[in-house]
């Protein structure tokens, strides 16, 4: 049957630790994928504007599952945009105040938002992931459709906070690890796998014909949902357990190595 759709997470997966990839090698692969009718999708917790900046030559051709599935775009056309309810937004604010979480980014359709009191280092770091980013005096009553919340915490405390948040607001949002001590609070039922489902329906592709690559907690549904779920060598153990194959690390071009195997009809992609 073969692979007809390849979906890749970005940070810690497609991108190396310098937030870059071997563009010449990938573009050669992409031309071959396109010639064979194999679709390519970027599936990330990051902002659409940031994601498409990595693919300026082909952004109007490929698909993006952005904001952990809350915003899905195919070939420049919006397929889906979620929206958090006011009750959910308030419940999240209440919980973040309770746990004294300071490093908060509110992610909306028009922009991402950071508090004006955030330090310059924090603002510049956030700008790497949110190319459209505004400072605001408060988060309440932002005139935007809110997709998710992103919070940063010391990595050693991330697991405990994740557990606390699941207990406190798990009925409103789904807290997931996005790597490096970051936690995303996303809408229940919306994740990378749900975004892929929309693309599969659009293209008439089933799970048996999909390969998905990931490394962190927010990749779990996507890697688990398809026949060819692939974990990076640097992936969290839960992702490795869910995957059917483990490729080299993000710093060893593991995704590109696997794409070569797909193009050559090599195991496990046959």
C-alpha angles and dihedrals in degrees: 000000000000134000117304100168130040118191122187134190112219116212111063091001119052093011124062122228089276089060092247139106139202096272097181092053094045095047090054088051092046093054089055092046090051092048089054094046094246111151123225123207133180112217115188145141088235131100121280092234090055095045097051090050088073092059108040093152096053107020090114091054106044133063130249128204097191133178092027093300098318093109122037124183128177121193091339094311120116111235100172141002123183127207131204116228121242090246091055093048091051092047090053093049091050092051094047091052090049092055093039094237109177107174101073131156119187110209118210138168095254097038147332117257132216127181115262089232092063113116122253093250090053091048093049092047091051090049090065089066101029112047090180103054130155132192113228133185091227138000098228119105097009108176097234143085104264117221103178148325123250121200132182125213136165105285093235090060096042098092093051093046090048089055093047092050093049089055095043103043106004091121091059103037139007113241112211134174114245095183137264094055094306123133126195121204105208136177114271112258093020116102139121092285092055089051091050089051089060091051092046090053090048092052102032094242123145131209092262089065099049134095120193128187127202149145110192142058094269089060094059099095093045096048091045095048100061136062094240104046109169128194125199118240086245093051127124113267092248090060092048090052092050094047128086092210138028118210130190120290126280089257091056096053091253094166093049090048089054092047088056088054090050092051091048093047090238128157133313090022097065 
